[in-house]
Amino acid sequence: MVPTLYFKKCLLRAMYLLAFHAFLRIGEISSADNRKNVLQFENVQFRLLPDKLPGSAAGLNTHLYKAHSFRIGAASAACSGGHSMEAIQRMGRWNSDAYKKYIRIPVLQL
């Protein structure tokens, strides 16, 4: 059975939502040959964040969205939502201050 385009779009949407809401690294939800590094369900802790899927599940402009876009979006949304820096660091499983590079809040220019 060949998956339909609609089915593929649903799978991509599910993957994108999981990656965003769980602050996943792209290597945690995809794998070439090395299956031992793929994220397992028991390793994920979910937090409620706004539903912000970057564009539609199909047809994303790959020049605008890269592998770290999910973590950048999740960290930025968590910061905008009032989560503490410590909470963001924990949610993203960062062991250093590198998480600060992922928080990108637009600045309003008048």
MOPAC internal coordinates of N, CA, C and O (Angstrom, degrees):
PM7 1SCF
backbone

  N    0.0000 0     0.00 0     0.00 0    0    0    0
  C    1.4455 1     0.00 0     0.00 0    1    0    0
  C    1.5308 1   109.19 1     0.00 0    2    1    0
  O    1.2310 1   120.30 1   -50.47 1    3    2    1
  N    1.3035 1   117.03 1   129.53 1    3    2    1
  C    1.4628 1   122.86 1  -179.85 1    5    3    2
  C    1.5258 1   108.85 1   -93.62 1    6    5    3
  O    1.2310 1   120.03 1   -53.93 1    7    6    5
  N    1.3468 1   117.56 1   126.07 1    7    6    5
  C    1.4684 1   119.60 1   179.49 1    9    7    6
  C    1.5263 1   111.37 1   -62.31 1   10    9    7
  O    1.2310 1   120.61 1   -38.54 1   11   10    9
  N    1.3142 1   116.45 1   141.46 1   11   10    9
  C    1.4563 1   121.34 1   178.03 1   13   11   10
  C    1.5265 1   109.54 1   -78.87 1   14   13   11
  O    1.2310 1   120.94 1   -15.55 1   15   14   13
  N    1.3148 1   115.81 1   164.45 1   15   14   13
  C    1.4614 1   120.91 1   176.80 1   17   15   14
  C    1.5325 1   109.86 1   -60.60 1   18   17   15
  O    1.2310 1   120.31 1   139.59 1   19   18   17
  N    1.3256 1   117.00 1   -40.41 1   19   18   17
  C    1.4650 1   120.65 1   178.96 1   21   19   18
  C    1.5313 1   110.47 1   -60.94 1   22   21   19
  O    1.2310 1   120.31 1   135.83 1   23   22   21
  N    1.3203 1   117.02 1   -44.17 1   23   22   21
  C    1.4643 1   121.91 1   178.91 1   25   23   22
  C    1.5293 1   110.33 1   -61.25 1   26   25   23
  O    1.2310 1   120.18 1   136.32 1   27   26   25
  N    1.3230 1   117.26 1   -43.68 1   27   26   25
  C    1.4714 1   121.19 1   179.00 1   29   27   26
  C    1.5248 1   110.45 1   -62.89 1   30   29   27
  O    1.2310 1   120.45 1   139.04 1   31   30   29
  N    1.3435 1   116.74 1   -40.96 1   31   30   29
  C    1.4658 1   120.50 1   178.53 1   33   31   30
  C    1.5291 1   110.41 1   -62.57 1   34   33   31
  O    1.2310 1   120.59 1   139.07 1   35   34   33
  N    1.3306 1   116.48 1   -40.93 1   35   34   33
  C    1.4699 1   120.41 1   178.64 1   37   35   34
  C    1.5257 1   111.01 1   -64.45 1   38   37   35
  O    1.2310 1   120.21 1   138.21 1   39   38   37
  N    1.3114 1   117.20 1   -41.79 1   39   38   37
  C    1.4712 1   120.51 1   178.29 1   41   39   38
  C    1.5273 1   111.07 1   -64.13 1   42   41   39
  O    1.2310 1   120.50 1   136.64 1   43   42   41
  N    1.3365 1   116.65 1   -43.36 1   43   42   41
  C    1.4642 1   119.66 1   178.63 1   45   43   42
  C    1.5194 1   111.20 1   -64.14 1   46   45   43
  O    1.2310 1   120.44 1   138.07 1   47   46   45
  N    1.3199 1   116.76 1   -41.93 1   47   46   45
  C    1.4679 1   120.05 1   179.14 1   49   47   46
  C    1.5270 1   109.74 1   -60.97 1   50   49   47
  O    1.2310 1   120.40 1   135.57 1   51   50   49
  N    1.3335 1   116.83 1   -44.43 1   51   50   49
  C    1.4609 1   120.51 1   178.93 1   53   51   50
  C    1.5277 1   110.70 1   -61.69 1   54   53   51
  O    1.2310 1   120.71 1   137.85 1   55   54   53
  N    1.3234 1   116.25 1   -42.15 1   55   54   53
  C    1.4602 1   120.52 1   179.15 1   57   55   54
  C    1.5237 1   110.86 1   -64.14 1   58   57   55
  O    1.2310 1   120.27 1   136.24 1   59   58   57
  N    1.3310 1   117.09 1   -43.76 1   59   58   57
  C    1.4613 1   120.71 1  -179.64 1   61   59   58
  C    1.5250 1   111.09 1   -65.10 1   62   61   59
  O    1.2310 1   120.35 1   136.93 1   63   62   61
  N    1.3287 1   116.93 1   -43.07 1   63   62   61
  C    1.4637 1   119.72 1   179.40 1   65   63   62
  C    1.5244 1   111.30 1   -63.93 1   66   65   63
  O    1.2310 1   120.37 1   137.50 1   67   66   65
  N    1.3146 1   116.90 1   -42.50 1   67   66   65
  C    1.4604 1   120.68 1   177.01 1   69   67   66
  C    1.5221 1   110.39 1   -61.69 1   70   69   67
  O    1.2310 1   120.26 1   132.74 1   71   70   69
  N    1.3279 1   117.11 1   -47.26 1   71   70   69
  C    1.4673 1   121.16 1  -179.08 1   73   71   70
  C    1.5208 1   111.11 1   -60.32 1   74   73   71
  O    1.2310 1   120.34 1   138.63 1   75   74   73
  N    1.3451 1   116.96 1   -41.37 1   75   74   73
  C    1.4618 1   120.47 1  -178.97 1   77   75   74
  C    1.5275 1   111.35 1   -68.74 1   78   77   75
  O    1.2310 1   120.31 1   125.45 1   79   78   77
  N    1.3233 1   117.01 1   -54.55 1   79   78   77
  C    1.4550 1   120.98 1  -172.44 1   81   79   78
  C    1.5187 1   113.45 1   -72.04 1   82   81   79
  O    1.2310 1   119.64 1   160.28 1   83   82   81
  N    1.3182 1   118.29 1   -19.72 1   83   82   81
  C    1.4648 1   120.97 1   178.60 1   85   83   82
  C    1.5289 1   112.10 1  -105.40 1   86   85   83
  O    1.2310 1   119.90 1  -170.94 1   87   86   85
  N    1.3456 1   117.79 1     9.06 1   87   86   85
  C    1.4756 1   122.06 1   178.23 1   89   87   86
  C    1.5280 1   110.74 1    54.71 1   90   89   87
  O    1.2310 1   119.80 1  -137.91 1   91   90   89
  N    1.3142 1   117.98 1    42.09 1   91   90   89
  C    1.4598 1   120.42 1  -172.41 1   93   91   90
  C    1.5177 1   113.34 1   -79.53 1   94   93   91
  O    1.2310 1   121.62 1   -35.17 1   95   94   93
  N    1.3075 1   114.50 1   144.83 1   95   94   93
  C    1.4546 1   121.24 1   167.45 1   97   95   94
  C    1.5243 1   105.94 1   -79.03 1   98   97   95
  O    1.2310 1   120.00 1   -32.59 1   99   98   97
  N    1.3201 1   117.60 1   147.41 1   99   98   97
  C    1.4625 1   120.45 1  -175.52 1  101   99   98
  C    1.5297 1   111.63 1   -59.35 1  102  101   99
  O    1.2310 1   120.18 1   146.66 1  103  102  101
  N    1.3139 1   117.26 1   -33.34 1  103  102  101
  C    1.4512 1   120.61 1   178.39 1  105  103  102
  C    1.5190 1   113.63 1   -69.13 1  106  105  103
  O    1.2310 1   120.10 1   167.44 1  107  106  105
  N    1.3369 1   117.41 1   -12.56 1  107  106  105
  C    1.4562 1   120.86 1   178.85 1  109  107  106
  C    1.5281 1   112.15 1   -85.46 1  110  109  107
  O    1.2310 1   120.28 1   166.04 1  111  110  109
  N    1.3229 1   117.07 1   -13.96 1  111  110  109
  C    1.4669 1   119.41 1   179.44 1  113  111  110
  C    1.5239 1   112.60 1  -120.74 1  114  113  111
  O    1.2310 1   120.68 1  -177.65 1  115  114  113
  N    1.3045 1   116.30 1     2.35 1  115  114  113
  C    1.4638 1   119.85 1   177.98 1  117  115  114
  C    1.5161 1   108.50 1  -139.53 1  118  117  115
  O    1.2310 1   121.48 1   -23.06 1  119  118  117
  N    1.3030 1   114.78 1   156.94 1  119  118  117
  C    1.4593 1   118.85 1  -177.78 1  121  119  118
  C    1.5144 1   109.49 1  -155.27 1  122  121  119
  O    1.2310 1   120.85 1   -38.61 1  123  122  121
  N    1.2998 1   115.99 1   141.39 1  123  122  121
  C    1.4657 1   120.38 1   173.40 1  125  123  122
  C    1.5227 1   107.80 1   -90.64 1  126  125  123
  O    1.2310 1   120.58 1   107.55 1  127  126  125
  N    1.3001 1   116.49 1   -72.45 1  127  126  125
  C    1.4622 1   121.06 1  -179.34 1  129  127  126
  C    1.5207 1   113.02 1  -124.04 1  130  129  127
  O    1.2310 1   120.36 1   155.42 1  131  130  129
  N    1.3087 1   116.91 1   -24.58 1  131  130  129
  C    1.4588 1   121.88 1  -171.78 1  133  131  130
  C    1.5335 1   110.65 1   -90.69 1  134  133  131
  O    1.2310 1   119.43 1   -92.50 1  135  134  133
  N    1.2841 1   118.69 1    87.50 1  135  134  133
  C    1.4641 1   123.59 1  -175.23 1  137  135  134
  C    1.5322 1   113.66 1   -75.80 1  138  137  135
  O    1.2310 1   119.39 1   165.30 1  139  138  137
  N    1.3157 1   118.78 1   -14.70 1  139  138  137
  C    1.4611 1   119.89 1  -177.01 1  141  139  138
  C    1.5257 1   112.34 1   -69.92 1  142  141  139
  O    1.2310 1   119.32 1   160.24 1  143  142  141
  N    1.3375 1   118.91 1   -19.76 1  143  142  141
  C    1.4556 1   121.37 1  -178.97 1  145  143  142
  C    1.5227 1   113.57 1   -95.97 1  146  145  143
  O    1.2310 1   119.74 1  -178.42 1  147  146  145
  N    1.3235 1   118.11 1     1.58 1  147  146  145
  C    1.4591 1   121.03 1   179.69 1  149  147  146
  C    1.5225 1   108.67 1   -75.70 1  150  149  147
  O    1.2310 1   120.72 1   -44.07 1  151  150  149
  N    1.3195 1   116.24 1   135.93 1  151  150  149
  C    1.4531 1   122.74 1  -176.58 1  153  151  150
  C    1.5277 1   111.43 1   -58.77 1  154  153  151
  O    1.2310 1   121.05 1   -41.13 1  155  154  153
  N    1.3038 1   115.59 1   138.87 1  155  154  153
  C    1.4574 1   122.12 1   175.85 1  157  155  154
  C    1.5256 1   108.47 1  -104.40 1  158  157  155
  O    1.2310 1   120.27 1   -29.30 1  159  158  157
  N    1.3282 1   117.09 1   150.70 1  159  158  157
  C    1.4653 1   122.12 1  -175.48 1  161  159  158
  C    1.5249 1   111.95 1   -54.08 1  162  161  159
  O    1.2310 1   119.80 1   138.91 1  163  162  161
  N    1.3263 1   117.99 1   -41.09 1  163  162  161
  C    1.4644 1   120.69 1  -176.28 1  165  163  162
  C    1.5259 1   112.97 1   -67.56 1  166  165  163
  O    1.2310 1   119.74 1   168.69 1  167  166  165
  N    1.3354 1   118.11 1   -11.31 1  167  166  165
  C    1.4622 1   121.76 1   179.13 1  169  167  166
  C    1.5290 1   112.98 1   -89.80 1  170  169  167
  O    1.2310 1   119.90 1   176.17 1  171  170  169
  N    1.3190 1   117.80 1    -3.83 1  171  170  169
  C    1.4680 1   121.26 1  -173.54 1  173  171  170
  C    1.5143 1   110.51 1  -103.37 1  174  173  171
  O    1.2310 1   121.07 1   -45.25 1  175  174  173
  N    1.3305 1   115.56 1   134.75 1  175  174  173
  C    1.4579 1   121.32 1   172.87 1  177  175  174
  C    1.5216 1   106.12 1  -122.95 1  178  177  175
  O    1.2310 1   120.27 1   -58.25 1  179  178  177
  N    1.3196 1   117.09 1   121.75 1  179  178  177
  C    1.4574 1   121.36 1  -174.84 1  181  179  178
  C    1.5135 1   111.42 1   -92.01 1  182  181  179
  O    1.2310 1   120.91 1   -36.01 1  183  182  181
  N    1.3110 1   115.86 1   143.99 1  183  182  181
  C    1.4634 1   123.96 1   174.06 1  185  183  182
  C    1.5133 1   107.06 1  -124.54 1  186  185  183
  O    1.2310 1   120.35 1   -30.29 1  187  186  185
  N    1.3193 1   116.95 1   149.71 1  187  186  185
  C    1.4565 1   119.97 1   177.89 1  189  187  186
  C    1.5182 1   109.02 1   -83.68 1  190  189  187
  O    1.2310 1   121.15 1   -63.18 1  191  190  189
  N    1.3122 1   115.41 1   116.82 1  191  190  189
  C    1.4619 1   122.73 1   177.38 1  193  191  190
  C    1.5240 1   107.35 1  -129.78 1  194  193  191
  O    1.2310 1   119.55 1   -18.82 1  195  194  193
  N    1.3229 1   118.46 1   161.18 1  195  194  193
  C    1.4631 1   119.84 1   178.73 1  197  195  194
  C    1.5236 1   111.06 1   -57.84 1  198  197  195
  O    1.2310 1   120.82 1   -32.91 1  199  198  197
  N    1.3207 1   116.03 1   147.09 1  199  198  197
  C    1.4654 1   121.76 1   179.15 1  201  199  198
  C    1.5230 1   108.25 1   -79.65 1  202  201  199
  O    1.2310 1   120.59 1   -84.08 1  203  202  201
  N    1.3201 1   116.47 1    95.92 1  203  202  201
  C    1.4580 1   121.18 1  -178.65 1  205  203  202
  C    1.5132 1   109.18 1  -124.44 1  206  205  203
  O    1.2310 1   120.76 1   -92.41 1  207  206  205
  N    1.3032 1   116.16 1    87.59 1  207  206  205
  C    1.4549 1   121.01 1   176.51 1  209  207  206
  C    1.5254 1   107.38 1   -88.35 1  210  209  207
  O    1.2310 1   119.55 1   -54.46 1  211  210  209
  N    1.3286 1   118.46 1   125.54 1  211  210  209
  C    1.4701 1   120.18 1  -177.50 1  213  211  210
  C    1.5257 1   111.73 1   -70.65 1  214  213  211
  O    1.2310 1   120.45 1   -84.36 1  215  214  213
  N    1.3157 1   116.75 1    95.64 1  215  214  213
  C    1.4659 1   120.77 1   179.16 1  217  215  214
  C    1.5080 1   111.48 1    75.83 1  218  217  215
  O    1.2310 1   120.58 1     9.40 1  219  218  217
  N    1.2998 1   116.49 1  -170.60 1  219  218  217
  C    1.4608 1   120.01 1   178.46 1  221  219  218
  C    1.5175 1   109.53 1   -77.35 1  222  221  219
  O    1.2310 1   120.82 1   -21.02 1  223  222  221
  N    1.3204 1   116.04 1   158.98 1  223  222  221
  C    1.4646 1   120.76 1  -177.21 1  225  223  222
  C    1.5123 1   111.86 1   -63.18 1  226  225  223
  O    1.2310 1   119.93 1   154.17 1  227  226  225
  N    1.2928 1   117.74 1   -25.83 1  227  226  225
  C    1.4713 1   121.28 1   177.83 1  229  227  226
  C    1.5223 1   108.14 1  -116.69 1  230  229  227
  O    1.2310 1   121.01 1   -33.30 1  231  230  229
  N    1.2947 1   115.67 1   146.70 1  231  230  229
  C    1.4630 1   119.65 1   175.92 1  233  231  230
  C    1.5076 1   115.40 1    83.87 1  234  233  231
  O    1.2310 1   119.58 1  -156.67 1  235  234  233
  N    1.3120 1   118.40 1    23.33 1  235  234  233
  C    1.4625 1   119.52 1   175.98 1  237  235  234
  C    1.5165 1   109.94 1   -66.75 1  238  237  235
  O    1.2310 1   120.90 1   -38.17 1  239  238  237
  N    1.3083 1   115.88 1   141.83 1  239  238  237
  C    1.4559 1   121.46 1   176.56 1  241  239  238
  C    1.5265 1   107.37 1   -75.66 1  242  241  239
  O    1.2310 1   120.22 1   -71.86 1  243  242  241
  N    1.3221 1   117.18 1   108.14 1  243  242  241
  C    1.4627 1   120.92 1  -175.94 1  245  243  242
  C    1.5247 1   112.89 1   -67.25 1  246  245  243
  O    1.2310 1   120.25 1   169.17 1  247  246  245
  N    1.3169 1   117.14 1   -10.83 1  247  246  245
  C    1.4645 1   119.55 1   175.41 1  249  247  246
  C    1.5245 1   110.80 1   -79.97 1  250  249  247
  O    1.2310 1   120.43 1   159.75 1  251  250  249
  N    1.3325 1   116.79 1   -20.25 1  251  250  249
  C    1.4612 1   120.99 1  -179.34 1  253  251  250
  C    1.5235 1   112.94 1   -97.91 1  254  253  251
  O    1.2310 1   120.35 1   149.92 1  255  254  253
  N    1.3212 1   116.94 1   -30.08 1  255  254  253
  C    1.4589 1   121.38 1  -175.28 1  257  255  254
  C    1.5107 1   110.00 1  -117.52 1  258  257  255
  O    1.2310 1   121.11 1   -50.79 1  259  258  257
  N    1.3134 1   115.48 1   129.21 1  259  258  257
  C    1.4631 1   121.91 1  -179.18 1  261  259  258
  C    1.5213 1   109.53 1  -122.59 1  262  261  259
  O    1.2310 1   120.14 1     2.29 1  263  262  261
  N    1.3062 1   117.33 1  -177.71 1  263  262  261
  C    1.4591 1   122.58 1  -176.29 1  265  263  262
  C    1.5310 1   112.75 1   -58.41 1  266  265  263
  O    1.2310 1   119.52 1   146.65 1  267  266  265
  N    1.3101 1   118.52 1   -33.35 1  267  266  265
  C    1.4645 1   120.94 1  -177.66 1  269  267  266
  C    1.5261 1   112.97 1   -88.93 1  270  269  267
  O    1.2310 1   119.71 1  -179.69 1  271  270  269
  N    1.3199 1   118.16 1     0.31 1  271  270  269
  C    1.4630 1   120.81 1  -178.06 1  273  271  270
  C    1.5212 1   112.29 1   -58.44 1  274  273  271
  O    1.2310 1   119.73 1   143.43 1  275  274  273
  N    1.3337 1   118.13 1   -36.57 1  275  274  273
  C    1.4607 1   120.71 1  -179.82 1  277  275  274
  C    1.5179 1   110.89 1   -65.47 1  278  277  275
  O    1.2310 1   120.32 1   134.91 1  279  278  277
  N    1.3215 1   116.99 1   -45.09 1  279  278  277
  C    1.4652 1   120.27 1  -179.23 1  281  279  278
  C    1.5207 1   111.38 1   -70.31 1  282  281  279
  O    1.2310 1   120.40 1   143.08 1  283  282  281
  N    1.3262 1   116.83 1   -36.92 1  283  282  281
  C    1.4666 1   120.56 1   176.30 1  285  283  282
  C    1.5213 1   109.55 1   -63.43 1  286  285  283
  O    1.2310 1   120.67 1   132.67 1  287  286  285
  N    1.3212 1   116.33 1   -47.33 1  287  286  285
  C    1.4642 1   120.72 1   180.00 1  289  287  286
  C    1.5109 1   112.24 1   -62.85 1  290  289  287
  O    1.2310 1   120.26 1   137.25 1  291  290  289
  N    1.3224 1   117.10 1   -42.75 1  291  290  289
  C    1.4639 1   120.85 1  -179.38 1  293  291  290
  C    1.5247 1   110.96 1   -66.31 1  294  293  291
  O    1.2310 1   119.87 1   134.47 1  295  294  293
  N    1.3219 1   117.85 1   -45.53 1  295  294  293
  C    1.4624 1   121.06 1   179.68 1  297  295  294
  C    1.5275 1   110.99 1   -64.87 1  298  297  295
  O    1.2310 1   120.39 1   139.13 1  299  298  297
  N    1.3274 1   116.86 1   -40.87 1  299  298  297
  C    1.4708 1   120.92 1   179.28 1  301  299  298
  C    1.5198 1   110.92 1   -66.72 1  302  301  299
  O    1.2310 1   119.91 1   138.10 1  303  302  301
  N    1.3336 1   117.78 1   -41.90 1  303  302  301
  C    1.4671 1   121.62 1   178.91 1  305  303  302
  C    1.5225 1   110.75 1   -65.86 1  306  305  303
  O    1.2310 1   120.42 1   140.15 1  307  306  305
  N    1.3256 1   116.80 1   -39.85 1  307  306  305
  C    1.4678 1   120.37 1   178.61 1  309  307  306
  C    1.5271 1   110.49 1   -63.66 1  310  309  307
  O    1.2310 1   120.48 1   138.39 1  311  310  309
  N    1.3273 1   116.68 1   -41.61 1  311  310  309
  C    1.4635 1   120.94 1   178.53 1  313  311  310
  C    1.5295 1   110.23 1   -65.70 1  314  313  311
  O    1.2310 1   120.40 1   134.64 1  315  314  313
  N    1.3205 1   116.84 1   -45.36 1  315  314  313
  C    1.4648 1   120.82 1   178.29 1  317  315  314
  C    1.5230 1   111.40 1   -62.44 1  318  317  315
  O    1.2310 1   120.99 1   149.49 1  319  318  317
  N    1.3411 1   115.72 1   -30.51 1  319  318  317
  C    1.4615 1   120.68 1   179.78 1  321  319  318
  C    1.5203 1   114.24 1   -81.59 1  322  321  319
  O    1.2310 1   120.55 1  -178.45 1  323  322  321
  N    1.3324 1   116.55 1     1.55 1  323  322  321
  C    1.4541 1   120.01 1   174.86 1  325  323  322
  C    1.5115 1   115.80 1    91.91 1  326  325  323
  O    1.2310 1   119.61 1  -170.16 1  327  326  325
  N    1.3353 1   118.36 1     9.84 1  327  326  325
  C    1.4611 1   120.62 1   177.52 1  329  327  326
  C    1.5295 1   109.11 1   -70.64 1  330  329  327
  O    1.2310 1   120.73 1   -34.04 1  331  330  329
  N    1.3070 1   116.21 1   145.96 1  331  330  329
  C    1.4627 1   120.98 1   179.46 1  333  331  330
  C    1.5275 1   110.13 1   -70.44 1  334  333  331
  O    1.2310 1   121.03 1   -19.01 1  335  334  333
  N    1.3221 1   115.64 1   160.99 1  335  334  333
  C    1.4603 1   120.23 1   177.89 1  337  335  334
  C    1.5303 1   110.29 1   -61.95 1  338  337  335
  O    1.2310 1   120.47 1   141.90 1  339  338  337
  N    1.3253 1   116.71 1   -38.10 1  339  338  337
  C    1.4620 1   120.54 1   178.76 1  341  339  338
  C    1.5292 1   110.95 1   -63.81 1  342  341  339
  O    1.2310 1   120.34 1   139.66 1  343  342  341
  N    1.3324 1   116.96 1   -40.34 1  343  342  341
  C    1.4643 1   120.77 1   179.35 1  345  343  342
  C    1.5258 1   110.62 1   -65.84 1  346  345  343
  O    1.2310 1   120.27 1   138.62 1  347  346  345
  N    1.3255 1   117.09 1   -41.38 1  347  346  345
  C    1.4655 1   121.14 1   178.76 1  349  347  346
  C    1.5290 1   109.93 1   -63.39 1  350  349  347
  O    1.2310 1   120.64 1   137.03 1  351  350  349
  N    1.3139 1   116.38 1   -42.97 1  351  350  349
  C    1.4674 1   120.46 1   178.73 1  353  351  350
  C    1.5308 1   110.40 1   -61.29 1  354  353  351
  O    1.2310 1   120.32 1   138.31 1  355  354  353
  N    1.3253 1   117.00 1   -41.69 1  355  354  353
  C    1.4702 1   121.20 1   178.52 1  357  355  354
  C    1.5254 1   111.48 1   -67.45 1  358  357  355
  O    1.2310 1   120.20 1   134.07 1  359  358  357
  N    1.3431 1   117.23 1   -45.93 1  359  358  357
  C    1.4626 1   120.90 1  -178.71 1  361  359  358
  C    1.5267 1   111.79 1   -60.13 1  362  361  359
  O    1.2310 1   120.80 1   141.96 1  363  362  361
  N    1.3276 1   116.08 1   -38.04 1  363  362  361
  C    1.4572 1   120.70 1  -179.13 1  365  363  362
  C    1.5074 1   114.28 1   -88.19 1  366  365  363
  O    1.2310 1   120.54 1   179.01 1  367  366  365
  N    1.3231 1   116.58 1    -0.99 1  367  366  365
  C    1.4626 1   122.27 1   178.91 1  369  367  366
  C    1.5287 1   112.37 1    58.33 1  370  369  367
  O    1.2310 1   120.58 1  -140.94 1  371  370  369
  N    1.3431 1   116.49 1    39.06 1  371  370  369
  C    1.4615 1   121.03 1   176.10 1  373  371  370
  C    1.5256 1   108.48 1   -87.77 1  374  373  371
  O    1.2310 1   120.42 1   -43.78 1  375  374  373
  N    1.3165 1   116.81 1   136.22 1  375  374  373
  C    1.4603 1   121.84 1   178.41 1  377  375  374
  C    1.5217 1   112.36 1   -99.39 1  378  377  375
  O    1.2310 1   120.79 1   179.96 1  379  378  377
  N    1.3205 1   116.09 1    -0.04 1  379  378  377
  C    1.4668 1   120.61 1  -179.15 1  381  379  378
  C    1.5292 1   108.56 1  -137.65 1  382  381  379
  O    1.2310 1   121.11 1     6.59 1  383  382  381
  N    1.3132 1   115.48 1  -173.41 1  383  382  381
  C    1.4652 1   120.58 1   177.59 1  385  383  382
  C    1.5292 1   112.79 1   -80.50 1  386  385  383
  O    1.2310 1   120.03 1  -170.20 1  387  386  385
  N    1.3186 1   117.55 1     9.80 1  387  386  385
  C    1.4750 1   121.23 1  -179.88 1  389  387  386
  C    1.5179 1   111.92 1   -60.28 1  390  389  387
  O    1.2310 1   120.10 1   155.10 1  391  390  389
  N    1.3410 1   117.41 1   -24.90 1  391  390  389
  C    1.4578 1   120.55 1  -179.37 1  393  391  390
  C    1.5284 1   112.15 1   -58.65 1  394  393  391
  O    1.2310 1   120.03 1   152.26 1  395  394  393
  N    1.3227 1   117.54 1   -27.74 1  395  394  393
  C    1.4646 1   121.17 1  -178.68 1  397  395  394
  C    1.5253 1   112.29 1   -62.63 1  398  397  395
  O    1.2310 1   120.26 1   151.44 1  399  398  397
  N    1.3420 1   117.11 1   -28.56 1  399  398  397
  C    1.4650 1   121.32 1   178.43 1  401  399  398
  C    1.5227 1   111.54 1   -70.21 1  402  401  399
  O    1.2310 1   120.00 1   160.76 1  403  402  401
  N    1.3265 1   117.61 1   -19.24 1  403  402  401
  C    1.4511 1   122.19 1  -176.83 1  405  403  402
  C    1.5273 1   112.83 1   -88.33 1  406  405  403
  O    1.2310 1   120.23 1   163.95 1  407  406  405
  N    1.3137 1   117.16 1   -16.05 1  407  406  405
  C    1.4667 1   120.71 1  -178.50 1  409  407  406
  C    1.5173 1   108.51 1   -85.12 1  410  409  407
  O    1.2310 1   121.25 1   -63.51 1  411  410  409
  N    1.3088 1   115.22 1   116.49 1  411  410  409
  C    1.4707 1   121.07 1  -177.60 1  413  411  410
  C    1.5187 1   108.57 1  -130.87 1  414  413  411
  O    1.2310 1   121.46 1   -76.04 1  415  414  413
  N    1.3064 1   114.81 1   103.96 1  415  414  413
  C    1.4571 1   121.02 1  -179.32 1  417  415  414
  C    1.5330 1   107.85 1  -107.44 1  418  417  415
  O    1.2310 1   120.12 1   -57.25 1  419  418  417
  N    1.3350 1   117.38 1   122.75 1  419  418  417
  C    1.4672 1   119.16 1  -179.75 1  421  419  418
  C    1.5440 1   110.48 1   -63.05 1  422  421  419
  O    1.2310 1   121.37 1   -37.86 1  423  422  421
  N    1.2946 1   114.98 1   142.14 1  423  422  421
  C    1.4549 1   121.59 1   178.84 1  425  423  422
  C    1.5221 1   107.78 1  -103.66 1  426  425  423
  O    1.2310 1   121.27 1   -51.19 1  427  426  425
  N    1.3185 1   115.17 1   128.81 1  427  426  425
  C    1.4670 1   120.65 1   179.02 1  429  427  426
  C    1.5225 1   108.86 1   -76.57 1  430  429  427
  O    1.2310 1   120.92 1   -54.99 1  431  430  429
  N    1.3108 1   115.84 1   125.01 1  431  430  429
  C    1.4661 1   120.22 1   177.94 1  433  431  430
  C    1.5158 1   108.54 1  -109.76 1  434  433  431
  O    1.2310 1   120.94 1   -51.59 1  435  434  433
  N    1.3130 1   115.82 1   128.41 1  435  434  433
  C    1.4664 1   121.02 1   179.56 1  437  435  434
  C    1.5071 1   111.55 1   -97.97 1  438  437  435
  O    1.2310 1   120.10 1   180.00 1  439  438  437

